[in-house]
Amino acid sequence: MDLERAKEEFRRYEEMRQEMYQFLEGAIPRKADGSLDLERAGQLDAKELFERWFKLDYQARRIRAIAIECLGLKGE
């Protein structure tokens, strides 16, 4: 895999990761100290949460494959 294509995959992963955090932070209020208040969090849409997580996980697996290839390792 060429370097520019690998960089694009990493950029895509970081975008998806940021989107996941934005989704969670938009649904979970914060305490006065800035930490997430999971006690006051409402119900999250399980389907939307899973779809977002699955896409993020899929991209992470793509990144893993790139790392394995670039480092000359054998996949487990």
C-alpha positions as CSV (number, residue, x, y, z in Angstrom):
1,M,0.0,0.0,0.0
2,D,1.4,3.4,-0.9
3,L,2.0,6.0,1.8
4,E,-0.7,8.5,0.7
5,R,-3.4,5.8,0.7
6,A,-2.3,4.7,4.2
7,K,-2.4,8.3,5.4
8,E,-6.0,8.6,4.0
9,E,-7.1,5.5,5.9
10,F,-5.6,6.9,9.1
11,R,-7.3,10.3,8.5
12,R,-10.6,8.5,7.9
13,Y,-10.2,6.6,11.2
14,E,-9.6,9.8,13.1
15,E,-12.6,11.5,11.6
16,M,-14.8,8.5,12.5
17,R,-13.4,8.5,16.0
18,Q,-14.1,12.2,16.5
19,E,-17.7,11.7,15.1
20,M,-18.2,8.9,17.7
21,Y,-17.1,11.1,20.6
22,Q,-19.3,13.9,19.3
23,F,-22.3,11.6,19.2
24,L,-21.6,10.3,22.8
25,E,-21.0,13.8,24.2
26,G,-24.1,15.1,22.5
27,A,-26.2,12.4,24.3
28,I,-24.5,12.3,27.7
29,P,-24.5,15.5,29.9
30,R,-21.4,16.6,31.8
31,K,-20.9,17.1,35.5
32,A,-19.7,20.4,36.9
33,D,-16.1,19.0,36.9
34,G,-16.3,18.3,33.2
35,S,-16.6,14.5,33.4
36,L,-19.5,12.6,31.7
37,D,-22.5,12.2,33.9
38,L,-23.5,8.6,33.1
39,E,-26.1,8.7,35.9
40,R,-28.1,11.4,34.1
41,A,-27.6,10.1,30.6
42,G,-30.8,9.3,28.7
43,Q,-31.4,6.3,26.5
44,L,-29.1,6.1,23.5
45,D,-30.4,4.8,20.2
46,A,-28.9,1.3,20.3
47,K,-29.1,0.8,16.5
48,E,-27.4,4.1,15.8
49,L,-24.8,3.5,18.5
50,F,-24.0,0.0,17.1
51,E,-23.8,1.2,13.5
52,R,-21.4,3.9,14.5
53,W,-19.3,1.6,16.6
54,F,-19.2,-1.1,13.8
55,K,-18.0,1.4,11.2
56,L,-15.3,2.6,13.6
57,D,-14.2,-0.9,14.4
58,Y,-14.2,-1.9,10.7
59,Q,-11.9,1.1,10.0
60,A,-9.7,0.2,13.0
61,R,-9.3,-3.3,11.5
62,R,-8.3,-1.7,8.2
63,I,-5.6,0.3,10.0
64,R,-4.5,-2.9,11.8
65,A,-4.0,-4.6,8.4
66,I,-2.0,-1.6,7.1
67,A,0.3,-1.7,10.2
68,I,0.8,-5.5,9.8
69,E,1.7,-5.0,6.2
70,C,4.0,-2.1,6.7
71,L,5.8,-3.8,9.6
72,G,6.1,-7.1,7.8
73,L,4.3,-9.0,10.6
74,K,2.0,-12.0,10.2
75,G,-1.6,-11.5,11.2
76,E,-2.9,-13.4,14.1
